């Protein structure tokens, strides 16, 4: 028996492969410092737990509307709109089982087979996977290093557009490199989208995971509302990664299409988790601030210790919970030629587990530096200090 040919185009979230290697190493009795996966080791806030349990006790365990229960759609429209300076109709909000399905359903709604979609590379690997799986043409756009992180190569992006290009995926506060657009860069992306009549998926998973400044949405810029779909998730801000709750905020014709897909795919999102989402949005926000303060301390420790390691350097990002250090000279000092070998040897020598640039898209022409990604969202500050201390000792030992 043969399986469908489209499966050949289906990628995966490659961080989970690194997680498996780390789990195998740990199962052999070794200590592991898990910098590889962007999960959060924070408990759900008590009022969110209570709302979920109360919903179960109240019998909120059956089917519910495919686009989400009205109470959650209204809470989302209020919260998302107020934080972005927009007025959002609840009919434009479609609840989903996490943020990730919004990627697939956006593409199904706006992309025909053979059409091109621009996506960030390095970037979240599911973008490329779903573009190709659904029969589109994946058009990567790149970033260039700056003194304080990375910036989109706008000339390269523009040069990648042709008459078949239909959409662009834009991830401000970016995973894996923590890049944050300047107002000028955001406005340039908006101008390109309007010039070439492109749909935009604005992945705003980390919109409120920031340590300075205030986030802005590209959807709020003039001329962008009618062409932009916002990806929203409860996973990061409320540490609800396993609860699988998010939404799309979309022009009504796209919202209706995504609602129809919900009915076809999963019928509806878990109802009692939706009631927990209402409590998260409408309830006390103190736990969010407390989590961000812990993450800030972890970020500061991670960046300080990385910059103390010979041959490694990183700018301190203002958002997300990732760092993307340059390790080119460190690899040369160890006599290691590939990032894959660097990952394995570091894990076995120090227990430090991390992803690399190659887990977030194939390197593009002209890239001559080597990078790794460390997530500090699921590892305590003490373990950060111990693990990166061991990595430093290993690098300093040379070949």
C-alpha positions as a printed Julia matrix, in Angstrom:
399×3 Matrix{Float64}:
   0.0    0.0     0.0
   1.2    3.5    -0.84
   0.75   6.68    1.14
  -0.08  10.06   -0.38
   2.73  11.83   -2.21
   2.0   15.08   -0.37
   3.52  13.55    2.76
   6.94  13.95    1.12
   6.49  17.72    1.53
   5.52  17.62    5.21
   8.21  18.81    7.6
   8.13  18.96   11.38
   8.97  21.16   14.33
  12.59  20.09   14.49
  13.11  21.17   18.11
  11.25  18.01   19.09
  14.0   15.92   17.44
  16.55  17.64   19.63
  14.28  16.99   22.61
  14.32  13.28   21.82
  18.12  13.21   21.66
  18.27  15.0    25.01
  15.73  12.58   26.52
  17.75   9.6    25.28
  20.92  11.04   26.81
  19.14  11.71   30.1
  17.69   8.18   30.14
  21.26   6.86   30.24
  21.78   8.61   33.58
  23.26  11.87   32.35
  22.31  15.36   33.5
  20.67  17.51   30.82
  20.23  21.29   30.74
  17.18  21.77   28.46
  17.68  24.9    26.37
  16.17  23.23   23.3
  12.37  23.55   23.55
  10.36  26.73   23.99
   8.03  25.32   26.65
   7.42  27.1    29.96
   8.05  25.54   33.37
   5.51  27.78   35.11
   2.23  26.46   36.58
  -1.11  27.74   35.39
  -2.34  30.65   37.48
  -4.78  29.41   40.17
  -7.74  31.41   38.83
  -7.27  29.82   35.39
  -7.19  26.34   36.91
 -10.3   27.08   38.97
 -12.18  28.36   35.92
 -11.33  25.2    33.98
 -12.38  22.93   36.84
 -15.57  24.9    37.44
 -16.47  24.65   33.76
 -16.11  20.87   33.97
 -18.27  20.77   37.1
 -20.83  22.9    35.26
 -21.01  20.39   32.42
 -19.1   22.45   29.84
 -17.71  19.25   28.36
 -19.73  18.79   25.17
 -19.7   20.2    21.68
 -19.78  23.97   21.26
 -19.76  26.36   18.28
 -16.95  25.74   15.8
 -15.68  29.34   15.82
 -15.63  29.37   19.62
 -18.04  30.15   22.43
 -19.41  33.71   22.14
 -18.09  34.71   25.56
 -14.48  33.91   24.61
 -14.74  35.53   21.17
 -15.96  38.71   22.83
 -13.2   38.62   25.47
 -10.59  38.1    22.76
 -11.92  40.92   20.59
 -11.81  43.27   23.58
  -8.32  42.28   24.73
  -6.6   41.95   21.36
  -8.21  45.12   20.05
  -7.43  47.28   23.08
  -3.78  46.22   23.14
  -3.34  47.0    19.44
  -5.4   50.17   19.14
  -8.01  48.43   17.0
 -11.74  47.84   17.17
 -12.38  44.16   16.52
 -15.78  42.6    15.9
 -16.19  39.24   17.71
 -17.28  37.84   14.33
 -13.71  38.42   13.14
 -12.34  36.16   15.91
 -12.18  32.4    15.36
 -11.02  30.24   18.27
  -8.52  27.47   17.43
  -6.74  24.64   19.19
  -3.61  26.7    19.81
  -1.91  29.21   17.57
  -0.29  26.73   15.2
  -3.5   25.74   13.34
  -3.9   29.37   12.27
  -0.85  28.93   10.01
  -2.37  26.0     8.15
  -5.87  27.46    7.94
  -4.6   30.86    6.77
  -2.75  29.15    3.93
  -5.74  27.01    3.03
  -7.9   30.12    2.93
  -5.7   32.37    0.77
  -3.16  30.23   -1.13
  -3.84  28.19   -4.24
  -1.51  25.35   -5.33
   1.53  26.76   -7.08
   1.27  30.21   -5.53
   4.18  31.65   -3.59
   4.26  32.59    0.07
   7.09  34.56    1.65
   8.25  33.34    5.04
  11.15  34.16    7.41
  14.26  32.01    7.32
  15.54  31.4     9.93
  12.01  31.09   11.26
   9.43  28.76   12.76
   9.8   25.57   10.64
   6.06  24.92   10.37
   5.73  27.87    7.97
   7.77  26.2     5.24
   6.36  22.78    6.04
   2.74  23.84    5.58
   3.35  25.98    2.49
   4.92  23.03    0.7
   2.51  20.42    2.09
  -0.44  22.4     0.75
   1.14  22.71   -2.7
   2.47  26.25   -2.52
   5.9   27.6    -3.32
   7.92  28.5    -0.22
   9.82  31.78   -0.69
  12.27  32.37    2.14
  13.34  35.86    3.11
  16.41  36.38    5.22
  17.77  38.44    8.1
  21.06  40.26    8.39
  23.02  40.77   11.64
  22.94  44.2    13.25
  24.62  45.69   16.31
  21.61  44.83   18.46
  20.3   41.67   16.81
  18.92  41.09   13.32
  16.93  42.94   10.66
  14.92  41.76    7.66
  16.79  42.02    4.36
  14.09  44.06    2.63
  15.88  44.11   -0.73
  16.1   40.32   -0.72
  12.44  40.03    0.27
  11.3   42.34   -2.5
  13.43  40.51   -5.06
  11.72  37.22   -4.16
   8.26  38.46   -5.2
   6.81  37.55   -8.59
   3.38  37.48  -10.2
   2.5   34.22   -8.42
   3.25  35.5    -4.91
   0.07  35.7    -2.86
   1.04  36.14    0.8
   3.73  36.91    3.33
   4.18  35.45    6.8
   5.52  38.11    9.16
   6.72  37.19   12.66
   7.64  40.29   14.62
   9.2   39.34   18.01
  10.6   36.43   16.11
  11.29  32.79   16.92
  14.15  31.74   16.86
  16.22  34.91   16.64
  14.17  37.26   18.87
  14.35  39.93   16.18
  11.98  42.85   16.71
  11.0   45.15   13.86
  11.63  48.86   14.07
   8.62  51.0    13.14
  10.33  51.67    9.81
  10.78  47.98    9.05
   7.16  47.22    9.97
   5.94  50.04    7.74
   8.14  48.78    4.9
   6.6   45.31    5.12
   3.13  46.9     5.1
   4.02  48.98    2.05
   5.3   45.91    0.18
   2.15  43.96    1.07
  -0.03  46.72   -0.33
   2.12  47.34   -3.41
   1.97  43.68   -4.45
  -1.52  43.02   -3.06
  -0.37  40.32   -0.63
  -2.23  38.67    2.2
  -0.34  38.89    5.5
  -0.2   36.4     8.36
   1.02  38.36   11.38
   2.28  35.76   13.85
   1.91  37.55   17.18
   2.57  34.63   19.51
   5.12  36.69   21.47
   3.3   40.03   21.28
   3.33  40.45   25.06
   6.47  38.45   25.88
   8.68  41.52   26.09
  10.93  43.23   28.63
  10.98  46.78   27.29
   8.93  48.97   25.0
   5.47  48.24   23.65
   4.47  45.91   20.84
   2.75  47.19   17.71
   0.72  45.15   15.24
   1.14  45.48   11.51
  -2.64  44.98   11.28
  -3.16  48.39   12.91
  -1.29  50.26   10.15
  -3.31  52.08    7.48
  -4.48  49.8     4.69
  -3.51  46.59    6.49
  -6.62  45.54    8.4
  -8.42  44.13    5.35
  -5.46  41.98    4.26
  -4.04  40.77    7.6
  -4.77  37.72    9.75
  -3.44  37.88   13.32
  -2.26  34.66   14.95
  -2.91  34.8    18.72
  -2.12  32.16   21.32
  -2.58  31.66   25.06
   0.48  29.38   25.12
   3.16  31.95   25.87
   1.58  34.8    27.83
  -0.41  32.53   30.13
   1.92  29.48   30.08
  -0.93  27.42   28.6
   1.18  25.5    26.07
  -0.54  22.15   26.68
  -4.03  23.62   26.89
  -4.01  24.24   23.1
  -5.95  27.48   22.86
  -5.54  30.34   20.42
  -7.39  32.23   17.73
  -7.27  33.91   14.35
  -8.35  37.53   13.99
  -9.24  37.89   10.33
 -11.3   39.8     7.79
 -14.79  38.32    7.91
 -14.54  36.33    4.68
 -11.36  34.62    5.94
 -12.81  34.2     9.44
 -15.8   32.41    7.92
 -13.5   30.14    5.92
 -11.46  29.25    9.02
 -14.69  28.58   10.95
 -15.73  26.14    8.22
 -12.34  24.43    8.43
 -12.75  24.11   12.19
 -16.01  22.25   11.65
 -14.36  19.95    9.13
 -11.18  19.34   11.12
 -11.91  19.15   14.83
 -15.56  20.24   15.19
 -14.69  22.7    17.95
 -12.05  23.66   20.5
 -12.29  22.06   23.94
 -15.09  23.97   25.65
 -13.87  23.99   29.26
 -10.45  25.2    28.12
 -12.23  28.12   26.45
 -13.8   29.08   29.79
 -10.29  28.98   31.27
  -9.24  31.33   28.48
 -11.92  33.81   29.5
 -10.59  33.75   33.07
  -7.06  34.32   31.75
  -8.12  37.37   29.76
 -10.61  38.89   32.19
  -8.95  37.86   35.47
  -5.92  39.21   37.36
  -2.83  39.78   35.21
  -0.35  39.72   38.1
   0.91  36.18   37.29
   1.86  37.35   33.78
   4.05  40.13   35.18
   5.61  37.78   37.71
   6.48  35.26   34.99
   8.0   37.97   32.81
  10.18  39.15   35.69
  11.52  35.62   36.18
  12.13  35.32   32.44
  13.94  38.66   32.45
  16.37  37.36   35.09
  16.9   34.18   33.1
  17.5   36.21   29.93
  20.05  38.43   31.67
  21.9   35.44   33.13
  21.86  33.59   29.8
  23.19  36.52   27.78
  25.84  37.42   30.38
  27.17  33.87   30.57
  27.13  33.32   26.8
  29.18  36.45   26.26
  31.74  35.14   28.75
  32.32  32.03   26.63
  35.26  32.41   24.22
  34.1   32.46   20.61
  30.42  33.05   21.44
  28.5   36.33   21.39
  24.9   37.5    21.53
  22.97  40.75   21.82
  20.44  41.01   24.64
  16.97  40.77   23.06
  14.05  42.84   24.31
  11.42  40.15   23.75
  10.54  36.43   23.51
  12.49  33.87   25.54
  15.17  32.87   23.04
  18.73  33.9    22.3
  20.56  33.22   19.05
  24.31  33.45   19.69
  27.04  33.37   17.07
  29.26  30.35   17.82
  31.51  30.44   14.77
  34.8   30.93   16.62
  33.82  28.53   19.4
  33.31  25.76   16.85
  36.65  26.57   15.25
  38.34  26.39   18.65
  36.93  22.9    19.17
  37.78  21.81   15.64
  34.12  21.06   14.91
  33.0   21.57   11.33
  29.19  21.23   11.49
  26.44  22.49   13.74
  25.05  18.95   13.99
  28.35  17.73   15.43
  28.58  20.76   17.71
  25.11  19.98   19.12
  25.9   16.33   19.78
  29.37  16.89   21.22
  28.16  19.7    23.49
  25.32  17.53   24.8
  27.61  14.59   25.54
  30.39  16.71   27.05
  28.31  19.17   29.09
  24.66  18.1    29.11
  23.64  21.39   27.47
  20.94  20.73   24.87
  20.1   23.35   22.23
  18.83  23.83   18.69
  20.85  25.34   15.87
  20.24  27.66   12.96
  19.71  24.57   10.79
  16.6   23.59   12.78
  14.87  26.73   11.49
  15.24  26.45    7.73
  18.06  25.69    5.34
  20.9   28.25    5.42
  20.62  30.68    2.53
  23.32  31.75    0.09
  25.79  34.16    1.65
  25.44  32.92    5.22
  28.96  32.44    6.59
  28.37  32.44   10.37
  27.18  29.65   12.64
  24.4   30.18   15.21
  22.62  28.18   17.87
  19.3   28.87   19.62
  18.85  28.6    23.36
  15.42  28.83   24.99
  15.46  29.87   28.64
  11.71  29.47   29.18
  11.87  26.01   30.69
  15.09  26.07   32.72
  15.66  27.7    36.11
  18.37  30.29   36.68
  20.48  27.94   38.79
  20.51  25.36   36.01
  21.28  28.08   33.45
  24.35  29.07   35.45
  25.54  25.49   35.92
  24.92  24.39   32.36
  26.51  27.39   30.64
  29.4   27.18   33.09
  30.08  23.65   31.9
  29.77  24.76   28.28
  32.34  27.48   28.92
  34.79  25.01   30.48
  34.38  22.67   27.52
  34.97  25.44   24.96
  37.97  26.78   26.9
  39.54  23.3    26.89
  39.96  23.59   23.12
  40.53  20.59   20.93
